[in-house]
Amino acid sequence: MGIAGERRRTVWRLVVAGWVLAVAVAGGLTLWMQDSTEPRGPYVWEETDPGDAQHLPPCPTPQACAYGATP
């Protein structure tokens, strides 16, 4: 193995190191951006029971209802 083989190995190591660095940065950015989309403040998700929809007005037509309920 001569100078060309050592140079190839060095280039290969640099490519792998660059790929590892790119993956680490992309993963960090993904986590940072994911955390930044979570709501801040008094807003929270509420769990509701499907039976709680009785306070809604009836559907104008069966085709307009999401579940096909008739008025």
C-alpha positions as CSV (number, residue, x, y, z in Angstrom):
1,M,0.0,0.0,0.0
2,G,1.5,3.3,-1.0
3,I,0.7,6.9,-0.7
4,A,-2.5,6.5,-2.7
5,G,-3.9,3.9,-0.3
6,E,-3.2,6.1,2.7
7,R,-4.7,9.1,1.0
8,R,-7.8,7.1,0.2
9,R,-8.1,5.9,3.8
10,T,-7.7,9.5,5.0
11,V,-10.4,10.7,2.6
12,W,-12.7,7.9,3.7
13,R,-12.2,8.7,7.4
14,L,-13.0,12.4,6.7
15,V,-16.2,11.4,4.8
16,V,-17.3,9.2,7.6
17,A,-16.6,11.9,10.2
18,G,-18.5,14.4,8.2
19,W,-21.5,12.1,7.9
20,V,-21.5,11.4,11.6
21,L,-21.3,15.2,12.3
22,A,-24.2,15.8,9.9
23,V,-26.3,13.2,11.5
24,A,-25.7,14.5,15.0
25,V,-26.5,18.1,13.9
26,A,-29.6,17.0,12.1
27,G,-30.8,15.0,15.1
28,G,-30.2,17.9,17.5
29,L,-32.0,20.3,15.2
30,T,-34.9,17.9,14.9
31,L,-35.3,17.7,18.7
32,W,-34.9,21.4,19.1
33,M,-37.5,22.2,16.5
34,Q,-39.9,19.5,17.9
35,D,-39.7,21.1,21.4
36,S,-40.3,24.5,20.0
37,T,-43.6,23.5,18.4
38,E,-45.1,22.4,21.8
39,P,-47.6,24.9,23.1
40,R,-46.4,27.2,25.8
41,G,-48.6,28.8,28.5
42,P,-52.0,27.8,29.7
43,Y,-53.0,25.8,26.6
44,V,-53.4,22.0,27.3
45,W,-54.9,19.0,25.5
46,E,-58.2,17.9,27.0
47,E,-59.4,14.3,27.0
48,T,-63.1,14.1,26.2
49,D,-65.7,11.4,26.2
50,P,-67.4,10.7,22.9
51,G,-70.7,11.0,24.7
52,D,-69.9,14.7,25.5
53,A,-70.9,15.8,21.9
54,Q,-74.6,16.1,22.9
55,H,-74.2,19.9,23.3
56,L,-73.4,20.3,19.6
57,P,-76.2,21.4,17.2
58,P,-77.6,18.6,15.0
59,C,-76.2,18.1,11.5
60,P,-78.0,19.9,8.7
61,T,-77.8,16.8,6.4
62,P,-76.5,13.3,7.0
63,Q,-73.8,13.9,4.4
64,A,-72.4,16.9,6.3
65,C,-71.9,14.9,9.5
66,A,-68.6,13.3,10.1
67,Y,-70.2,10.1,11.5
68,G,-73.3,10.1,9.4
69,A,-75.6,10.9,12.3
70,T,-79.0,12.3,11.3
71,P,-80.6,15.3,12.9
